[in-house]
Amino acid sequence: MNLLFTRAIAACDQLIQEKGTDKCAYTDEDVNILMTCANLAGAVCTILTVPIMDSQGKIAENGQELIASGVELFTEAQSMCLEAGI
């Protein structure tokens, strides 16, 4: 997930360096790349904010759900990046 997010950030950085801040300079494909990066940021944030362990050191219920859906999240992130050309 980290590799995909790093690639997305690099693609966005390059895009912004090339196109600047004029929104009219961006194509639909460019916007898709930016949206993909934002979606990946949301997914990473979700992963980082879900507690894995409870106060007693046991795997928290939300942590179990996150672990169970981790492969699905990664697969979705990978698909988003491929579709955006990242």
C-alpha positions in Angstrom: 0.0 0.0 0.0 2.9 2.3 0.9 4.5 1.8 -2.5 1.2 2.5 -4.3 0.7 5.7 -2.3 4.3 6.8 -2.9 3.9 6.3 -6.6 0.6 8.3 -6.5 2.2 11.1 -4.7 5.1 11.2 -7.1 2.7 11.2 -10.1 0.7 14.1 -8.5 3.9 16.1 -7.8 5.0 15.7 -11.4 1.6 16.6 -12.7 1.4 19.8 -10.5 4.9 20.8 -11.5 4.0 20.5 -15.2 0.4 21.9 -15.1 0.7 24.5 -12.3 -2.3 25.8 -10.4 -4.6 26.7 -13.3 -7.4 24.1 -13.1 -8.2 24.6 -16.8 -4.8 23.1 -17.7 -5.8 19.7 -16.3 -7.4 17.0 -18.4 -9.9 14.5 -17.2 -7.1 12.0 -17.0 -5.1 14.4 -14.8 -8.0 14.8 -12.5 -8.3 11.1 -12.3 -4.7 10.8 -11.1 -5.3 13.5 -8.5 -8.5 11.8 -7.3 -6.8 8.4 -7.1 -4.1 9.9 -4.8 -6.7 11.5 -2.6 -8.6 8.1 -2.4 -5.4 6.3 -1.5 -4.7 9.0 1.2 -8.1 8.2 2.6 -7.5 4.5 2.7 -4.1 5.0 4.3 -5.7 7.3 6.9 -8.3 4.7 7.7 -5.7 2.0 8.2 -3.6 4.2 10.4 -6.5 5.3 12.6 -8.1 2.0 13.3 -6.9 0.6 16.6 -5.4 -2.9 16.2 -5.0 -3.7 19.9 -7.4 -2.9 22.7 -6.3 -1.6 26.2 -5.8 -5.2 27.3 -3.4 -6.0 24.5 -5.8 -8.2 22.6 -6.7 -7.6 19.0 -9.5 -5.1 18.9 -12.7 -5.9 17.0 -12.1 -3.0 14.5 -8.5 -4.3 14.1 -9.8 -7.8 13.2 -12.1 -6.2 10.6 -9.3 -4.1 9.2 -7.0 -7.2 9.0 -9.8 -9.1 7.3 -10.4 -6.4 4.7 -6.7 -5.5 4.2 -6.3 -7.7 1.1 -9.5 -6.2 -0.3 -8.2 -2.6 0.4 -4.9 -3.4 -1.3 -6.6 -4.9 -4.3 -8.8 -1.9 -4.7 -5.9 0.5 -4.3 -3.9 -1.4 -6.9 -6.8 -1.3 -9.3 -7.3 2.4 -8.8 -3.6 3.0 -9.6 -3.6 0.8 -12.7 -6.7 2.6 -14.0 -5.1 6.0 -13.3 -1.9 4.9 -15.0 0.2 5.2 -11.8 
